[in-house]
Amino acid sequence: MALLPHFQLFDAAMQTLGGEARPMDRRIVGALRLCDGTRTLEAAARQAGVSATRLARLHQRGMLVLWPTAIPRQPPVLPEISDSTRLKIIISPHLDDAALSLGGMMLLWQRAEFRVLVVNVFSRSAWWRFDSAEAQKIIAVRAAEEDLAMRLAAANVQMLDLPEALQRGHSMENVFTAAAGAADQAATERIEEAVGSLCVRFPDAQWLLPLGLGGHVDHRICRDAAWRTLARCNRSKRAAFYEDQPYAAEGDRKQIKSIPNMLAHLRPDRLQPAEYRLVDALPLKLELLRVYWSQFTWSRIAAVGGYARQMSRDGAAERVWAWDI
């Protein structure tokens, strides 16, 4: 169990980022300070001398993330070059994309002792939902959210620290329709450089790239730059494309049916959809997504969960488009 990063605790008060401090029972504050990922809800409540029911209510209010095991302080060590067949490399355009789109599979890979490396490309975020005066606080919270979520999923992270579309001259009005332009060239080159280096370091890794559903220019740049580099490195058959969430959940079925045509310019021959059952991992994925308070609301998380359930008759699934994964 862990306190979510957008809350700040004081002696007898709590404050949400962007909100005002609100009075809170000192004992509850003490219990929340114990919610650092090393204790269960019951253990924190017992040590602080409060009822577990009171802490459970704070989870329902969105202050805590509950987890069945202790949350690791550090991700597992990446494999040696000779054992990179057990490594999954996810190209994630933004800080939440890997967890949104592949969070269930990441949790299953963790159980199967695969290693995961998430390459966060446009990790220098804009702050369009908040007053610009809060920019540094927002950036810090987003970094803390990503750190916590990736530790829950036992994933390693590489930040490319590139500015997202809104910081490269794109507007909210055209971010889903604009073609990549001259302002995006530096980002494209950096992605190609990073993917090329990882190909050399981990020659047998499995790659997962965004499909670009929804049309976000950052997702399309990541997909095309990574794919070109994998093709040059003769690693394209080690790649698969994941369905970008929440765009897949919020889009229409015509978009899903057009995926083979959408990727035609990349020439991925014999690309087929592959659905992977999440078994009991979907509730944990949705709990993990609650960490990303700065990125989206509960309704979007619920939509992603509903989409996963619709995909499988006996539980839930996530889907990639691949030759063999």
Salt bridges, closest charged atoms under 4 A:
ASP11 OD2 - ARG26 NH1 2.02
ASP25 OD2 - ARG27 NH2 3.80
ASP25 OD2 - ARG54 NH1 3.76
ASP36 OD1 - ARG39 NH1 3.16
ASP36 OD2 - ARG73 NH2 3.74
ASP97 OD2 - HIS94 ND1 3.08
ASP97 OD2 - HIS219 NE2 3.34
GLU134 OE1 - LYS137 NZ 3.96
ASP147 OD2 - ARG151 NE 3.00
ASP161 OD1 - ARG124 NE 3.72
ASP184 OD1 - ARG168 NE 2.77
ASP184 OD2 - HIS170 NE2 3.14
GLU192 OE2 - ARG228 NH2 3.15
GLU192 OE1 - ARG232 NH2 3.89
GLU193 OE1 - ARG190 NH1 3.73
ASP218 OD2 - HIS94 NE2 2.71
ASP218 OD1 - ARG168 NH2 2.81
ASP224 OD1 - ARG223 NE 2.79
ASP224 OD1 - HIS265 NE2 3.45
GLU243 OE2 - ARG319 NE 2.52
ASP244 OD2 - HIS219 ND1 2.67
GLU250 OE2 - ARG300 NE 2.95
GLU275 OE2 - ARG319 NH1 3.24
ASP280 OD1 - ARG111 NH1 2.77
GLU287 OE2 - HIS59 NE2 2.84
GLU287 OE2 - ARG290 NH1 3.07
ASP314 OD2 - ARG277 NE 3.55
GLU318 OE2 - LYS285 NZ 2.64
